[in-house]
Amino acid sequence: MEEMDFSEYSIDKWSLSTKFIFSVGVMLGLETLSRIIPFIFNTLGSNLIPVKGKHLDILSFDDHLYITINKLLTVMFTYHLIWVCQSSSSIKWKLEEASAYNTLGSLIAFYIFYDFFYTNFHRVLHLRAFYGYIHKHHHKQRAPSRGNLDAINVHPFEFLVGEYIHLLTIYCIPCHIYAVAIFILLGGFLASLNHTRFDISIPGLYSVKVHDVHHRIVESNYGQYTMLSVI
């Protein structure tokens, strides 16, 4: 069968108004993410992780500046994500092309690949020569509670690299668009959940408490989504 024709919907042909609507949509999505996680887990009556570190109660000018910049960088990243998904021959779009290999298999590979590169990048940020210039800002918050706001309250360089490792992951691993969508949406959800007090875990795979410990004991648990790097 013929490949899906993106000529009509190609991101290269988006008008200025379409790009503006797209940008607003991404920003609204981030705001929704900030609210939906507390709603879900408060409704479920989830247990809270006790606060052991000092909570950053008031966000500074730098905090608000970095959060705003990183929201704008998310718009740019999402734009490039769509471009890669439309232009890459290794990403399948047709329903009949979906298989266990390029959906579930690719999704598993995504998280292993991503956390391998992110974990090592994260370790480098903790080296004494670099820590004070970039990653120290994120560790001002010793007891994350704001979800997405605390998650994206990082130095823009760190945020940009972390986001584009997602793009590298998707570019390198053959997959179906379903796997891409789940990877990005679930990734945003889990990264935000990591910065709440909700004691949520998938035994052996994922735990909010693991990342919470990292905010207090900074030289530990460098992974983002998985527990493969827990030491």
N, C-alpha and C positions, 0 to 999 in steps of 0.2 A: 504494500500500500504506500501511497505517496506520503512524504513527510508533511507535518502540519505547516501550513503557510502562515507566516507571521507578518507578511507584508502589510496587511491592513492595521495590525496592532503593534508593529515594531516600535520599540521605545525610541529609536532614532528619529521617528516621525512624529513624536509627541509635540503638540503645540505648547506654547508658553502657558496657556490657561490649564491644559492637562497636567503639566508639571507642577503648577501651583496647587491644583486640587490634590494631586498625588502627595505633595509635601504636607499639606494640611492633614490628609488622611493618615500619614505616618505619625505625625505629631499627636493626633487624636488617639491613635493606637497606643502610643506610649502612655498617655494619660489614662486610658482604659486599663492598661496593664497594671498601673499603679493602684488602681481601685479594685480590680476584680479578684486579685489574690487575697487581700484581707477579707473581702466579702465571702469568698468561697470557704476559707478555712475558719473564719469566725462563725459562719453558719453551721459548719460541721462540728464546731466545738473542739477544735484541735488543741492539744496541749501546747503550752508555751515553754521555750527554753529559758531557764532562769538567767537573769542578767548578772554576769560576773565581771565584765569589763565596764569601763566608764563610757556612758552613752553620750554621744555628741548631740546635745539638746538643741542648740541654736546653730543654724548653718551660716557660715561667714559669706562675705562677698565672693571670695574665691570659690567656695562651694557652689554658689548659685551660678557663677560664671562658667565653671567647668560643666555643670549639669546642662546649662543652656547650649554650650558649644557641642556637647556630646549628643544632645537631641538632634541638632542640625547635622552632625556627622552621621547619625542614624539614617537620616533622609538620604544623604549621599550614598551610604552603604547599600541601602535598599534599592536605590536606582541602579547601582552597579550590579547588584544581585540579579535583578530582572534582566539586565543586559546580558550577563553571563548565561543565564538560564535560556534566553532566547537564541543566543549565538552558538552555544556549545553543542557539538554533535553527540557528546557522550551523555546528554540529559534527554531522556525520552519523555514525551508528552501524551501520547495516545493511550487511552484506557486499555486497549488490547495489548499494549507493550509492557504493561505492569506485570511484575513477577515477584516471587518471594525474594529472589536474588537482588533485584534493583530497587526494592522498597525496604523490606525489613533488613535484608543483608547489608544494603548500602547504609541504612540508618545506623546499624551497629558499627559499621566501619567508620562512619562519620565521627561518632563520639570517641572512638579509640584514637583515630587520626588527630582530631581536634585537640583532645586533652594531652596527647603526647607533645604537640608543638606548644600549646598554651602553657602547660606545666613547666616546660624548659624556659620559655620566655618569662614566666612568672618568677622562676628561680633566679634568673639573671637580674630582674628588677629588685630582688632582695639582696644582691651583692652590695657590700658597703659602698663601693665606688659610685653606684647609681641610685641607691635607695632614697637618699635625701632629696634627689632632684625630681623624681617621678612618682614612685609608688608610695612614698611616705604619706602623701596627701590622703590616699584611700584609707590608710590605717589610723587617721585621726578618729575615725569611728570604730570604737572598740566593741560596741554592742549593736550591730545593725538592727534596724527595726522598720525602716521606711520602705522596704521592698525595692522597687525599681529606682527610686531616687537615691538610695544609698548604693545601689549596684552601679549606677552610672556616674556617681560622684568620684571620678578618678581623673587623673591627668589626661588631657586629650590625646597625647601620644600613646599612652597605654590603652586607652579606649579604642583608638583607631587600629592599632595592631591586633588587639583582641577581636575586633569585628571582622577584619579582613582575613584572619586565620579561618573564619567560617567560609569565606569566599574561596580561599585556597583549598579547603577541604572539599567543597562541592565541585571545584574545577578538576581536582585530581582523581576523584572516585566516580566511576560511571554509575548512574542512578536514574530513577524516575522522578518526575517533578513532585510526585506525592511525598517521596522521601525528603526532598528539599524543603517542602512546605512544613512538614512535621518537625524537621531538624531546626529550622529557624524559629518557628512559633514555640516549640517546646523548649528550645534553648533560652529564649527570652523569658519564658515562664520560670524555668529552673534557676536562672541567674538572679531573677528578682526574688524568688522564694528563698534563695540562699541568704538574702539580706533582710529577712523577717525574723521574728521570734518563734515561728511555728515549728514544732518538733516533728517534721515530716521526714520519712526515710523509706528507701527501698533497700532492704538488707543486702549488703555486699556490693551495692551499685551506687547509691546516692544517699546523702544525708545532709540536711540543713545544719545539723549540729557540728558536722565536720568543718564546714566553712566558717561557722561561728567561732570555733576554736581557733582557726587561722587568724581571725581578727584580734584575738587576745594573745596568742602565742604565734608570732608572725613567721617564725622559721619552721613551719609545719603545714601539711595539707595544701599543697600548691595547686591541685587540680581545680577545674571549674565545674564540670558536670559529673564526673565519675569519681569513685574512691580508689582508682588504680594507683594514684600517687600518694596515698596516705602513708605517712611515716611517723 
